[in-house]
Amino acid sequence: MDIQEYFARISYRGSHNKPDLVTMSDIFQHHIQAVPFENLSIHCGESIELDLEATYNKIVRKKRGGWCMENNYLLSWVLKTLGYSVTLLGAKVYVPELDGYPDEIDHLLLQVELDGKSYIVDGGFGMAYQLWQPMELISGTDQPQIPGVFRFQEESGTWYLEKVKRKQCVLNQSTSTSQNVENEVCRRVYLFTLQPRDIEEFRGCNAHLQTAPDSLFVTKSICSLQTADGIRALVGWKLTEMKYNYRDNMDLVEIRIIADEEMEKTLKEKFNITLDKKFVPVNTSRLSLF
């Protein structure tokens, strides 16, 4: 594992001599704008391994992205290498269409202790609910970021992450999201506890999410990347580009459908991804990611 090679991958040229909040936030910001949140391996006939060396090789050397258990596992190694105190946590992601949470943990995130405070670092959620900065672990306090206002709510030892949504101006309304999603004001993103986890505890969900017929990651091919002022995401054949807060507390959304023959070029130009194997786009789930 080579920290300088990782820094080159995310184009980070800042200092890293002191493990402080500014440095962690800067590295985090570079990571989410360089490393896509994606599950393309599933739709290329590849398996996703929970092995740090394999993840490092995939993300750093092959310039791919990954999902939460890859991005955040790699970030945990980076932060530990730089002297931060890092704990793995497990979360359950909210499913709006079911208005509920799964029975088992299905998301990996990080808790970092720094200068007597606790922060949540999550570089592996993707889409429009991706944090842009570490969040202090305090309940009931709005923490505004460029993507929107995030906050934690704690109830009897269970923590909930919420995002207050802006209105959206969709340029081509015919390919827009459902009215229910558009009318949402606040979305619960996931719940978690502060129980420390070991990476071994995620092996079951890592296997389940890439094989279960009803898994979101099986029914949708997903690739999203945070940009300087928003996000771009390719879900199935639908490319969405969003500019955050472009005017009057409103996000600007542009959607277009990508033809099969454009896929390879789109992945390279928009996400800097080149795949080794044949990619088969999928979008059979109605679950909304925005």
BELZITA-V809049 format. One record per pair of residues at least 12 apart in sequence whose C-alpha atoms are under 6 Angstrom apart, sorted by the first residue. I is the first residue (numbers start at 0). J is the second residue. D is the distance in Angstrom with one decimal. If there is no record, write none. Layout:
i=I j=J d=D
i=I j=J d=D
This chain:
i=5 j=59 d=5.9
i=8 j=59 d=5.7
i=9 j=29 d=5.6
i=9 j=30 d=5.5
i=9 j=33 d=5.2
i=18 j=82 d=6.0
i=18 j=83 d=6.0
i=24 j=132 d=5.7
i=31 j=225 d=5.9
i=32 j=225 d=4.9
i=32 j=226 d=5.6
i=34 j=64 d=5.0
i=35 j=64 d=4.5
i=35 j=223 d=5.5
i=35 j=224 d=4.6
i=36 j=64 d=5.6
i=36 j=65 d=5.2
i=36 j=66 d=5.3
i=36 j=125 d=5.1
i=36 j=222 d=5.7
i=36 j=223 d=5.2
i=37 j=64 d=5.6
i=37 j=65 d=4.9
i=37 j=66 d=5.6
i=37 j=221 d=5.3
i=37 j=222 d=4.2
i=38 j=221 d=5.7
i=42 j=278 d=5.8
i=42 j=279 d=5.5
i=43 j=276 d=5.7
i=43 j=277 d=5.6
i=43 j=278 d=4.7
i=54 j=69 d=6.0
i=63 j=272 d=5.8
i=66 j=123 d=5.7
i=67 j=107 d=5.7
i=67 j=123 d=3.9
i=68 j=107 d=5.6
i=70 j=123 d=5.3
i=71 j=122 d=5.9
i=71 j=123 d=5.8
i=84 j=111 d=5.6
i=84 j=112 d=5.5
i=85 j=110 d=5.7
i=85 j=111 d=4.7
i=86 j=109 d=5.7
i=86 j=110 d=5.1
i=87 j=109 d=4.9
i=87 j=195 d=5.8
i=87 j=196 d=5.2
i=88 j=107 d=5.9
i=88 j=108 d=5.3
i=88 j=109 d=5.7
i=88 j=195 d=5.5
i=88 j=196 d=5.4
i=89 j=104 d=5.7
i=89 j=106 d=5.7
i=89 j=107 d=5.0
i=90 j=104 d=5.2
i=90 j=106 d=4.9
i=90 j=190 d=5.5
i=90 j=191 d=4.3
i=91 j=104 d=4.8
i=91 j=105 d=5.4
i=91 j=189 d=5.5
i=91 j=190 d=5.4
i=92 j=189 d=4.2
i=93 j=188 d=5.5
i=93 j=189 d=5.0
i=105 j=204 d=5.8
i=108 j=121 d=5.2
i=117 j=135 d=5.9
i=117 j=136 d=5.5
i=118 j=134 d=5.3
i=118 j=135 d=4.3
i=118 j=136 d=5.2
i=119 j=133 d=5.6
i=119 j=134 d=5.2
i=120 j=133 d=4.8
i=126 j=223 d=5.6
i=127 j=289 d=5.8
i=138 j=151 d=5.0
i=138 j=152 d=4.7
i=138 j=153 d=5.5
i=139 j=151 d=5.8
i=139 j=152 d=5.2
i=146 j=243 d=6.0
i=148 j=162 d=5.7
i=148 j=163 d=5.2
i=149 j=161 d=5.6
i=149 j=162 d=4.5
i=157 j=191 d=5.9
i=157 j=192 d=5.1
i=158 j=190 d=5.4
i=158 j=191 d=5.3
i=158 j=192 d=5.9
i=159 j=189 d=5.9
i=159 j=190 d=4.3
i=160 j=187 d=5.9
i=160 j=188 d=5.5
i=160 j=189 d=5.6
i=161 j=186 d=5.6
i=161 j=187 d=4.3
i=161 j=188 d=5.4
i=162 j=185 d=5.7
i=162 j=186 d=5.4
i=163 j=185 d=4.3
i=164 j=184 d=5.3
i=164 j=185 d=5.6
i=165 j=248 d=5.9
i=165 j=249 d=5.4
i=166 j=249 d=4.8
i=167 j=249 d=5.4
i=167 j=250 d=4.8
i=167 j=251 d=5.9
i=168 j=251 d=4.9
i=168 j=252 d=5.9
i=169 j=252 d=4.6
i=169 j=253 d=6.0
i=170 j=253 d=5.4
i=218 j=282 d=5.7
i=218 j=283 d=5.3
i=218 j=284 d=5.5
i=219 j=281 d=5.0
i=219 j=282 d=4.3
i=220 j=234 d=5.6
i=220 j=235 d=5.2
i=220 j=280 d=5.7
i=220 j=281 d=5.2
i=221 j=233 d=5.9
i=221 j=234 d=4.6
i=228 j=242 d=5.8
i=229 j=241 d=5.4
i=229 j=242 d=4.4
i=229 j=243 d=5.0
i=235 j=280 d=4.9
i=235 j=281 d=4.7
i=235 j=282 d=4.7
i=236 j=256 d=5.5
i=236 j=257 d=5.1
i=237 j=255 d=5.9
i=237 j=256 d=4.7
i=238 j=254 d=5.7
i=238 j=255 d=5.4
i=239 j=253 d=5.8
i=239 j=254 d=4.5
i=240 j=252 d=5.8
i=240 j=253 d=5.3
